[in-house]
Amino acid sequence: MAYHEENRGQFHFSPRRGWMNDPNAPLCYRGVYHLYFQHAPNSLVWDTMHWGHATSTDLVHWQEQPIALDPSIHPGELWSGGGVVDLGNHSGLKVGDHDPIIVYSGTNGVSIFYSLDGGFTFAPYDGGRKVVTPAGTSRDPKVFWDPVSEHWGMVVWSDAGGNGVDFFTSSDLLHWTFASRFAADWLFECPNLIRMPLDGDYHWILHSASGEYYVGDWDGTAFRSDWTVPQKINQTETFAGAGYYAALNFSNLDGDRIVSIAWQGENRGSTWMGNASFPVDLKLRRTADGIRVVSTPVPEIESLRQNTWRWKNLTLDADAARQLLSEIQVDTYELEATVDVRDMQRFQLNGVPLQPQDGKVKVRLLVDRDQLDVFGNDGEVYQSYNVKSGDLELFTDGLLRIDALTIHELASIWVSER
């Protein structure tokens, strides 16, 4: 019954036992999504790091697998990192039917581990020798493919001269050449560079563990941006152990789809500590303030919907609002509302300004016991929290006008674990 403790998320992944932090090397291979993660299997606090492992066929239902990287077997400090599927056998490591899955980890230097069985077991490349060693303190390598230069790139955080990242390039995923450095005060830990489409063109997004990001360009060796102030993917207070940190996107997805998942670190139970955020689709959108990253829950969440309640064209005072949902008893649900705010001079969603569209705002909530994800106007606002859950209630200080309100009760992904 470990998966049914009262505060355990029912559709946010968490390990059966032990400590969980950063997601590592999320990727898709032959229809299976692999999520690796920082894991201390026998502790409820940060301890000697392993790479835990879970798989899914729909980004929603997850099955925990045996540990993928174990410090008693795999050399080095197995801290955060990324991974790729080597579909073209650029590495020359392929033996048998499976394409090599290659992951990168290590502190103060990057080591390589590879799998030839579809991502379940890994061997160290060249005995775990560090293939690059940035100056200063360094960690968190992430590898990406650049289809223009037709080379692989690696981004690694280091503090040499202050916060920033070193970029390396490779043609075979094994031998790496230093290419450039990009420094910024906000660029701390778990860096990620993503190629994202917009209006028939592509931009590159460089973000840090906090979700702060610049929009810019990658020329095959260097990242450049004319931004001077970063924006945030998740508009909350983001730090190690907060409700959002260290997000990475899944590699090897079809087309231009970009799915991101982060660490939510503030929830715990009797046998486990920490969980993953619910996966979101990332896209670029032109807004009144410029190009921004927007986030929406992956549509696969629809597979969890069961009981549904719908209302339209509501005008509610405080008493009517309180009564509206009083008979609904759920603790895992999705709420969607379109609210008329024409009488308001300005609107904020949990302290974040949100621009009304035709006098209306859209709000979407994912409530999963003690996990909460908030979305505004189709992802222009995105916030993730670990909270203390309570009953479903609706409050208003004045008249509340709602064009549409829908609540879906969401099923548990742990049904098979009962």
N, C-alpha and C positions, 0 to 999 in steps of 0.2 A: 504493500500500500504506500510505498515511499512517494510515488508520483501523485498522491491524492492528499497530502498534507494541505491544510486549509489555505496556506499562503503560497503554495507551489503553483506557478503559472501552468495553465492547461493547454495553451497553444503557443507559448514561448518556450523554446528548447532550454532545458537545464540538464546537467548530468545526474545520473541516479545518486551518485555520492561524490563528495569531495569538492574542492575549490575549482571554480572556472573563472578565467578572465578573457583576454583578447581572442577574438576569432582569428584563425590562421588559415592561409591558403584555401579559402573557399573556391570550389571549382565544380564543373560539371563534366562527367565522362560517361558516354554511352547511356544517357538518360538517367543517370544517378547523380544527385547532388551530394558532394562531400563537404562537410564542415569539420575542419580540425580546430582545436582551441587549446589555449593554455590551461593546464590542468594539473592540480595536485590531488591525486586520487584518494589519498589517505589523510587529508587535512582539511580543515575549514578555514584556514588562513593561507596566504601566499607561501609557497614552500618550493622544494625542488621541482622544477618544471618538467612536465611531460607534454606530449601533444595528444589530447583526447581526440575522439573521432566519432562522428555521427553521419548517417546517410539518410537520404530522402529521395523519393521519386516525384515530389510535387512542391518542395520548399515549405511544406506545412507539417506533414507527418514525419517525425524523425525517429530513427532507430539508433541507439547508441551501439557503437562497435568497440572491439578491443582497442587498447591504446596503440597509436600509430608510431610515435617516437618515444622511446623509453631511455632515460639516462643510464640505466644499467646495461644497455645494449648499444645505444647510439652515442657517439662521442660529442663532447662539447656541452655548452649551456644551451638548452633547447628552448630559447626564448622565441618571441613572436617572429613571424615571417610569412612569406607568400609562396605561391606555387603555380605551376602551369602544366598543361597537357602538351607534350611534345608530339603533335600529330604528324609532323614532317620528319620525325627522327633526326632533327638537327644535331642532337647530342650523340647519335650513333649508339645509344644505350639499348635500343630495342632488341629483345630476344623473345621470340614466341609471338603470341597473338596480340598481346596488349601493347598499346602505345605507352612510352615512358611517362610517368607522372613525376615531376621533379619539384621538390620543395627546398626552400632556403631558410636557414635559421642561424642562430649564433650571436654572441655578443663580442664586440671588439674584433670583428672579422666574421666573414660569412662562410658557412659550410653548406654542402649540398647533400641531399638524400634523395634517392629515387626508388620508385616502385615499378615493378613489372607485372603486378597482378591486379591492376585496376585501382590502386590507391589504398590497399589494406595493409600491406607490409612494406617496409622501406629498408634499403641498405645505404650506408654512407658511401659517397663518391670519393675515391682516392683516400680512403681511411679517415675521412672527415677533415682533410686539409682545408685550411681557409683559403678560398679562391680570391677574395679581396679583403683588405684590411684598411679601412678609412682611418685618417688621423683622429686623435682624441678618443673619447668614448663613443661607441657606435652600436647600433642594433636595428632590428626591424626591417630586413630587406624585403622589397616587393618587386616582382618582375612583371614586365608588360611587353606586348608586341607592338611594334610600329610598322604598319603596312606600307608606309611611304618609303622609309629608308630600308625596309625589309631587314631590320635588325631587332634583336631583343634589347630592352633597356632594363636596368635595375636602379631603384632608388633606395638609399640607405640613410637613416638619420645619423648624424654625428654632431658633437658639440665643438668641433675644432674651430676656434675663433668665434664661438657663439652658436645658437641654434641654426640648423640648416640641414641640407641633404646633399649627398654626393650621388652623382649619376655615373653609371658604368654602362657599356654597350658590349654586345656579344653576337656572334653569328651561330654559336653552337650550344648556348646555355651553360657551358662549362668553363670557358676561358673568357675573362672579362677585362676590359680596358677602361681606365678612368676617362670620363668624358667632360665633366663640368661639375660645378658646385652652385647651389642656389641657397642663399642665406636669408633668413627672416626670423625675427624674434618669436613669432607665433608658431613657427614650424618645429614643433616638439613631438617626437616619438611617432611611430607607426605611420610613416608617410605613404602616400598613394598617389599615383599619376594615372588618370583615366582619360581616354579619348571618347568624346561625347558628341553626337550629332546635333545640329541645329540649323534649320532652314537650308538644307542641302549642302551644308559645309560642316567642318569638324573643328572643335576646340578641345583643348587639353585642360583638365582640372587637377590642380595639385592641392591635396588636403592633408592635414595633420591628424593626430589621434583625437584632438578636441573637436574635429569636424570643421575647423576654420579652413578656408580655401581661397585660392586665386583662380581666376580664369585666364588662360594664356595660350601660348603656342609652344610646340616641341618641334625642333628642326632636325631631329635625329641625334643630336648630341647635347642640347641644352634647352632648358625651359625658360621662357621669357614672358613677362606680363607687365602691362602698364598700370596694374592695380597698385594702390598704396595702402589700402585698408582691407583686411580680409572680411569675407562674409562667413556665415556658419550654416552648415547643412542642417544641424539640429539646434534650435534656438533655446537651449537651456544652459545652465551652468555645467559645462562638460569638463571633467577631470577624471583621473584614474579612480575607479570605484563609484562614479556617478551613474545616473540613469542612461548615459550614452557616452561611449568612448571606444576608440581604436577600431572604427569600422573599416571593413574591406569589401570589395566587390567580387562576385563570383567570376572566375575566368572560364573561357571556353563556352560561353553562351552563344546561341544562334543570333545572327544579325547584329543589331546595335543594342540589344537589350542589356541593361546594366542593373544588377540586383545587388544591394548592399545589406550587410548585417553587422551589428555592433555588439559590444558588451554592456549589459546592465548589471551593475555591481552591488546594488544596495539591498538585495533580497536574499534571505537565507532560510533554511529549515533545519531539521534535526540531523540530516545527513549530507546536506549540500549547501553551497554558497555561490551565488551568482547565476546569471542566465544570459541567453542571447536575446537581442531585440528581435521583434518580428521583422522579417525581410521586407525591404521596400524597393520599388523601382525608382531609379534616379533618372531624371531628364533635365535638359536645359530649357529655360523659358525666358523670353524677353518680357520684362516687366517695366513699369514706370521708372524704376530705379536702375535698370540695366539688366544684363544677363544674370540669371540666378539658377542655382540648382534647386529643383523641386522634388519632393519625395511622396510617394503614395504606396499604401500596402499592396503587396503583390496580389493580383486578382485571384490567385489560387486559394485565397482565404474563403472564397465562396463555397468551397467544398465542405466547410465546417458549419455553414448556416443551417439551423433547424427551425425552431419556432420564430415567427416573425410578426411584429406589430407595426401598423402603419396609420398615420394621421395626416390630414391635409387641411390647409387654411384654418389654422388655429389662432385665436386671440385669447390670451390667458392673463388673468391677474394672479396675485400670489396664491390665493386659495385654489384656483382652478389648476394652476401649474403643479401645486403639491399633490392634488388628487389624481392628476392625469396618469401617473406611473405607479401609483400606490399599490396596485394589485400585481405588478410584475416583479417576480422574485427570481433574479438571475445574478450571477457573479462573473460570468464570462460572456461578453456580448460586444457587438459592434453597433454603434449609434451614428446615424447620418441625419443632419438637419440643415435645412436652408432657412435662414432667419432674415426677416425684413428689418433692416437697420436704417431706413431712410430718415428717421427722426433723430438719429445720432450724428453729432458733428464729427466724431472720430470713433474708431472701433479698435479694440485690442483683444487678442486671444491670449490669455495667460500672460499679459504684460508685453506681448509682441504686436506692434501695429499691423493691421490687416486691412488692405484697401477693399472696400465694398465694390461689388460688380453689379451695376444697375440697382444700387441701393440694397443689395443683399450679400450675405456672406454664407459660405458653406463650412460646416464644422463636421468633422468625422472623428470618432473616438473608438479605440480598441481597448476594452477593459478586460483584463485577465487577472482577476483577483488582485494581487498587489503589483501588477504591471499595468502601466497606462501609456498609450501612444496617442498623441493628439495631432490632427491634421487640419489645416485651414485653407480654404479655396484651392482644393485639389493639389495640396502639397506645398503651397507657398510658405506656410508655416508648418513646421514639423518639430514635435517635442516628445521626448521619451522620459518616463519617470518610473521609479519604484515608489509606490505609495501604500498607505494603509487603506485597504478597500472597505467600503460600507455598502449600505443599501442603495438602490437606484432611486434617486430623487431629483426633482426639477424645481429650481427656485427662480424667482424673479422679483425685483424691487419695484417694477412698474408693469405696464402692459407689455406683454411679449407676443410678437406676431411671428408665427412660424408658417412658412409656405408648405413645408413637408418635413415630416419626422418619421424615421424608420429605425426600428431596433431589431437586430437579429441576435437571437441567442446562439452562441457558438459552442460546438461540441468539443470535448476533450480529445487531444491527439494521443492520449495515453490509454485509450480504451483497452488496447491489447495487453496493457501492463496490469490490469486488475487481477 
